[in-house]
Amino acid sequence: MQSLEAIKAFRLKKLEILRESGIDPYPAVSKFVLTGIKTVLENFKKFVSAKKLTGVAGRILAKREHGGSAFLDISDGTGKIQIFLGKDKIGEKSFQLFSSAADIGDFIAVSGKCFYTKRKAMTIEAKEWQMLAKTILPLPEKWHGLQDIEERFRKRYLDILMNPEVKERFLMRSGLLAALRAALGEDGFVEVETPVLQPLYGGALAEPFKTRHRMLAMDMYLRIAPELYLKRLLAAGFGKVYEIGKNFRNEGLDATHNPEFTTIELYEAYRDAEYLREFAWKLLKKIILKSFGKKSFKFEGNLIKLPAKIPTVPFWQVLERYALIPQIEKISVDDLTLRARQFGINPEPEETKEKIADEIFKKIARPKMIQPVYVVNYPIAMSPLAKNLPGSKELVDRFQLIIGGIELINGFSELNDPGEQTRRFLGQEEQRAKHDKEAHPMDEEFVEMLGYGMPPAAGLGMSIDRLTMLLTDTQNIKEAILFPTMKPKE
């Protein structure tokens, strides 16, 4: 087997053959009028009947030579078609140049007439060919096994090229975004854009990425959520707004977390969490039915069914049911820390009871929740931006949608009391003083906005990456992100 360097050297010689023949191996555009391969395939009988020259271009995926002729398969991303090159049709000099200089992986254009072979294969008989981009490195024959998984993510362009199912996954992801936009547009939602580079991060409990703006001589942050800016738009009179975009959190990487991720956040004025739970589920069902045409899908070997209405279960009750901790709502921090350690969780000394409970929830309870369920009624310390549950000083009107053991949606009735919001932020500042890097910072401008008045509203965030995982039965978030965060090869 030849080494990669030997193959590269051989192909570089072929590159020189082209140049010595007076051919530009990297022209700006084809000299032929081109038609997309998909269009040619869909209208092939018409092209055959027309008996006119048809121009197509694409990458050579297969090459079979037989004496004075060659059959190629080329693909332009929309489809694949067979090309026939005959020495008597394109001329001996041109055929010899193709034979000596063209490789699998090269981009070429051909002009010729469409015909059916004896086996009824749709084929173009080339009258002329043109090199569009000469490749120096060979395409991998296949990607398989764990030994190649890191390389697949680093060289996603090859992964997509060699594995059709990967391309289909990202086409589905694109379709999901289009369906979301269409459905929200029909419902009167307005798509907006808010800052990604922010002077003060907020909208979630997470550690940010920090940078320095040279001209303004100030620290800035990549946003962890667009929430606080979208709420400003509610105060400005926008009744229904949403944003699809990137967020960044300086956290660990695992099967469901990537430091750079995509969400949709939406807010509707004069609504509460109960309404938004129903709205979100109707929206999801509409998208899933459009994608699959059925009320169920498979994920990790489980058949996920789409019920007419999703059940709800309180947060503390989830922990009692799945982590088997009785009366967890009343348990002390020390006792909960001990139980956490029994689960293989090692809380920091300054961690609150609610944060420890959340860690137990994520590791022990959530993976067991396969069918769609809303977890509701969260502790106030975990939700500094959510409105209190009516009649409760300890719980907030918040929900999370869990499907297949994955948190897909987080939402709540939005806190719009400036005094209460100030108290919540001050409580978070106390946690920050105890070195909690995920505590929410004080945002005085946001509190000022609330002072001018924000209508009652409900909002939610949904992970596009995790939705793609669920609907394509993908177990790692890296498989659902085109270019996931990777450490460079040493």
Summary of the structure (lengths in Angstrom):
residues: 490
radius of gyration: 28.8
end to end distance: 25.7
largest distance: 88.4
contacts: 1475
relative contact order: 0.09
helix: 39%
strand: 27%
